[in-house]
Amino acid sequence: MPRGLYGRSLLIFITPMVVLQSVVAFVFMERHWETVTRRLSQAVSRDISAIISVYENYPHLDNYEALITMAKEDLNLAVSILPSQDLPPAGPKPFFTLLDRTLTSEISELVGKPFWIDTVGRSNLIEIRIKLENSVLRVFAQRSQAYASNSHIFLVWMVGTSLVLIFVAIIFLRNQIKPIQQLANAADSFGKGRVLPEFKPHGAAEVRQAAAAFIDMRERIERQIEQRTTMLSGVSHDLRTLITRFKLQLALLKDSPETRDLIDDVDEMQHMLEDYLAFARGDQGEQETTINIVSLLRDIRKNAVTLGASVRLHKANTIEITVRAGAVTRCIRNLVDNATKFSDHAEISVTDNGDTLTILVDDDGPGIPEEEREEVFKPFYRLDQARNQDVSGTGLGLAIARDIARGHGGEILLEDSPLGGLRAVLTLPV
């Protein structure tokens, strides 16, 4: 079965038509065509039988000119009397033997003498030779006299009409499927946070109803996102104000180990707050732009090296991709930060596969057990038994990265790395 609705609709339309026409064609071929051919062959056989009767009952006719003339003018048969001789050997049977089979049967039944026929040698004529007592009767008849030669017109009209109907059905079904495809594209674009083109319900009543429901759902989600963004902006402003006041008060205190610890705690608190807000806010408000992904990876690698990490970027040609640049930067940075936190060395490589872009982040750390590689993408999940417990974090880095990747229609998977640690595989549609 075709997977698409368009293919299935065509199949539903075409299959009954093909079955119906096959049955009609079979009945026509079996009953009408064969019956007409038998009647015509029977008429030719009777004419030949009548000529033989005249020939045998009036042997005193000289040269049989009157018989030949009568056959030509009244029966439309070309007749000649040959000297007594053997009949030619039987020739090859044609591929379609309806005429050969039917005419042979009728001559055998109505004439009852040895005969030889040729329905192949001359396309428009049939040659028949009848073995008589002292001679051979040679008869030429038009093929149309013994065969329903114009019956194929019915099949031509039937097939031609079917092709026209199928063409009309293709155009009609394409117009019916188009609104459904537009609805699917609009839902996909909205799910990926892209700016939606002008979308209006049209098509069949059921499709219009589904499109209207989608528009209502989109508006409700947009209102919820707007309310959540407004709330997060207020919370972010208030908490940042408090953290700034903490920093100012700590800056006024004397420098001491306790003060430095408090400053570190405030910095970590600010970092955790940024992670929480980023995870809750998402990246729906950012517009897509075309960026050079290799330049972006160079900047991320440079920032990681500045912070003291050992990161290598494999060489790659310029690759441009249309994404939400800030979100993708955060996604890749989270993967690189996760690799450098738990390893001594990390490597980044990028490959353009035509339809997709693959970014690999490898490290030589302790890795993650295979059975828990999906669990680490859950918010606030920390795999302390496999990673260093002294490393701070919120447990949101991989969750944010996967949300961003899926928001672009991509995915993040974790595998074993050739370096001995963990490999993060980020795929993005080009």
N, C-alpha and C positions, 0 to 999 in steps of 0.2 A: 504494500500500500504506500502511496506517496505520503510524505510527512506533512506537506503543506496543505492548507485548506483549498488553495487554487487547484492543485493537482487532484485532490480528492473530489472536488466539485466536477471537474472535467471528467473524471473516471465515472462518477455517478451518472453523468449525462451520456457519455459515449458508450459505455458498456451495454445498456439496454438497447441503444440504437444498433450497435453491431450485432447483438444477439438476434434482435427482431429481423434485421435485414438478412442475416444468415439463414434464418428459418424461412423467410419469404423466398430468398434465392433458391434454397434447396427444394421447396415445394414447387416453385416455378420450373426449375430444371427437371425435377423428377416427374411432374405431372404435365404441365403445359408444353414445355419444349419437346419432351420426348413424345408426347401424344401427337403434337402437330407434325413432328418429323415422321412418326410412324404412319400417319394418315397420308402424307405426301409420298413417302416411299411405297405405300400400298397402291396409290394411284398410278405411279410409274410402273410398278410391277403388273398391274392390271392392263395398262396400255401395251406393255411388252407381250403379255399373255394373249391379248387380242390380236396383235400383229402375227404372233406364231400361229394362232388358229387360222387366220386368213391365209397365211403362207402354206399351211399343211392342207387346208380344205380346197384351195384353188391352185393346184400344181400346174395347170395349163397356162398360167399367166407368163408371157414372155418377158424375161429380164426383170419382172416384178416392178416395173416403173410406176405403175399405178399405186402399188403398195408403198413404195418409197415416198411418192408424192403425198399420199394420204397421211403417212406418218409425220412428214415434215410440216404439212399445212394444217392438219387437224389436231395432231398430238404434240407438235413441236419437238419431235424426236428425229435425229439424223440416223437413218437406218441404211445398212448395206449388207448384201449377201456375199459371204466369202466361201471359197471352195472348202470342202471338208478338210479339216486339219485339227491337230491337237490344240487344246486350250493352253495358253501361256501358264507358266508356274505362278503360284500365288505370290504376290508381292508383299512387302512389309506393311504391317498394320499401322495406321496413323496413331499419334499419341491420344487424340480424342476420338474414340471409336463409335460415337453414337450413330452417325450416318452409316458407317461401314457395317456395324452390327445390325441396325434396323433394316437396311436395304437387303442384306444377305438373308435375313429371316423371312422377309416378305417375298423375295424371289423364290426361295426354296419352297414356300408354302403355296404360292399362286402359280408358278411356272412348272416346278417339279422336274426340271431337266438340269443336266450338268451346266454349270456357268462359271464365269470368271468376271470379277469386277475390279475396277481401279478407281478409287476415290481420291487418290493423292497426286497422280501424275500431272493432271491438268487442273489448275486451281478452280476454274469456273465450270468445268465439264466433268461428267461421270461417264466412264466407258464400261459397257456391259457386253459380254460375249456369251451367247447361248449355244450350246452344242446340240445341233439338230441331227436328223438321220443322215442326210447327205451333204450337209453344209453347216456353216456357222453364221448365226445372226449377230451382227455387230451393231450396237446401239450407242449413240451419244446423246446424253440428256444434260440439260442445265442443272447445276447443283441446286439452284433454288427450287427446282421442280420436286426434289426429293428431300429437301432439308430446310428447316426453318432458319434460314441464314440471318434474318434480321432480328432474332430474339435477343442478341447482345445489346440492342438499343435499350431494352428494359434495364439491363444491368448498368449500362452507362448512365442512364438517367438516375437510377437509384443511387449509385455511388456519387455522381456529381451533386445531386441534391443533398446527400449526407455531408459532403465536404463543405457545401455552402452553409448548412445548418451548424456544423462544427465551428466554422469560422465565426459565424454570428454568436455562437455560444461562448467562444473564447473572448470576444470583445465584451460581451455582456458580463461574463463572470469576472473579467479583469476589472471592470468598473465597479462591480460589487465587492471585490476583495480589496480594492484600493483604500476605501475608508478604514477597513480593519487594519491594514498595514500602517496607515497614518496614525491611527490610535496607538498601535504597538510602538511606533517610533517616538511618539510624544511621551508615552509612559516610560520608555527607556531613557530618553533625554532627561526627563524630570528626575528619574531615579539616580542619574549620574550628576545631577546638579547643573546641567547645562541650561542656557537660555532657550526657552521653548519658542519655536516659530509660531506664527498666528495659526491657531488650531480651532476649527469650528466643527461641530457635529454635522455630518452629512452622510447620505447613503440610506440604507434600509432603516426601518423604524427601530429594529432591535439594535443596530449599530449606533444609531443616534442616541438611544437610551443609554448604551454603555459609555459613549463619549461624554454625554452630559454627566453621568455619574463620576467619570474620571475627572472632569473639570471641577465638580463640587468637591471631590476628595482632594484635588490639588490645592484648591483655595483653602480648605480647612488645614491642610498640612502647612501651607505657607503662613497662615495666621498663627499656628502653633510655633513654628520656627521663629517668626517675628517676636512673639511674646517671650519665648525662651531667650532669644538674643538680647532683648531689652532687659530681662531679668538678670542675665549673666553680666551684661555691661554694668548694671548697678552694683551687683555683688563684687565684680572685679574692681570697680572704682573704690568701693568702701574698704575692701581688704588691702588693696595696694596702698591706700592712705594710711591704714594702721601699720603696715609693714614699713612704710617710709618713716613714720614716727618712731618705730622701734629702732630703725637704723640711726636716726638722728640722735636719739637718746643714748644709744650705745656709743656713738661717735664722741659724745661729750664726756663719757666715762674714761677713766685712766686705762691705758693699755695693760692688760694682764691676761694670763691664760684663760681665766674665766670669761673675760670680755671677748676674747677671740673665739672661744667656743660658742658664746651666744651669737656672735656675728655669723659664724658658720651655720648655726641652727636657723637663723633668720633667712640666710641665703637659700638654705635647703627648703625652708618653708615657702619662699617665693617661687622656687623652681617647681615645687609640688603644686602650688596654686596654679602656675601657668599650665602644667600638664592637665590638671583637673578641668580647667576652663577650656583648654584646647580640645579635650576629649568630649566635653559636653556641648561645645559650640559647633564642632565639626568644621567643614570647609565649604558650606553651601553658599556663602555670600561671595566667594571669590570668582572672578571671571576667567575664562580660559584665554591663554596666550600661547604663541608659538615660541619655544625656547630651544636652545642647543643643549641637549642632555649631557653631552660630553663636557662642555664648559661648566655645567652645573656640578657634575661629579668632580671636576678639578677643584672647584671652590670648596666643596664639602671635604675633600681630601686635604686641602690646604688648611682649613680650620681645625681638622682633627690633628694634623701634624703640629700645628701651633700649640695645641693643648698637651702635646707630649706623646701622642699615639704614633704607632708605627703602621702606616697605611700606604699601600702601593696601588696605583691605578694603571691597569693595562692600557696600552695605546689603542685608540679606536678612531675611526673617521668621524667627521661631523655628522651628527644625527639630529634632525629637528623633529619635534613632536609638539602637538597642541594639547596642553594640559593646564590645570590650575597650578601655576608655578610655585606659589608659596606652599601649597599642600604637598605637592610632590617633593619639594625640598625637605620639608619636615619628615615625610615618609622615609626617604633615603637616609637622612641624617639619623633618624631613630635606629635604622638597621645598622648603620656604621657605628653609632654610639654603643649599641648593644654588643657588637662584635669587639670593639676596642676595650670595653669595660672588663670583659671576661677572657681576654687573650693577650698575648704579647705582640701579635702581628696579624694584620688583616689585609685582604686584597679585594679590589673592586674591578669588575669587568662588565662590559656592555656589548650586546649583540643585537643587530637589526635583522629580524627574521622575515621582513616583508610586511606582514599584517600585524605582527606583535614585536614589542621591544622587550628584551630580557636583560635584567641587571642582576648580577651575581655578587653577593657579599660573603666572602669566605674568611674564616678565622681559624686559629690553631688552639683554641681553648678547649675546655672539657666537654663541650657539646651538650646536647639534650637527648635523653632517652627517646626512642622512636614512639613509644606509646604515649608520651606526654607532649608531643610537638604540636598538637592541636590545643591542648589545655593552656599553653603559654600565651595564646592569643586572647584569652578571656581577660577582661579588665581586673586589675589588682591581683592577678595570679602571679606568684613568685616561686620560682623553682630553686629555692635556696640550697637544697641538697646537692644540686649539680653545679651551681654557680657560687661565687664568692659571697658569703653572707655579710662581709664588711662593706660591700658596695651598696651605696644608697640608691633609692629609686622608688617610683610609685607603682610599678607594675602595669603602666599604661602605654609604654613605648611601642610594643608590638601590636597592641590592640588599636592604637591610633594609626599605625602604619597600614594595617590590613584594612581598616575602614576607609582610608584614603585610597588605597589601591582598588578596592571594590567599588568605591564611588566613581572611579574612572573606567570601570569595566574590566579591571585587571584582577590580579590575585597575588598572594604571597604564600609560598610554601617553604618548609624547612627540610633540608636534606643533610646527609653526611658530606663533609667537605674534604677535598683532596689534601688539604693542609692538616687534617686530623681532627678538626673541630666541627663547627656548624657552618652550613651554607644556607643563606637566605636567598630564595629565588623570587624576584619581583618581575612580574610580566604586566605590560601595559599595552593596550591597543594603539597602533600608530594612527 
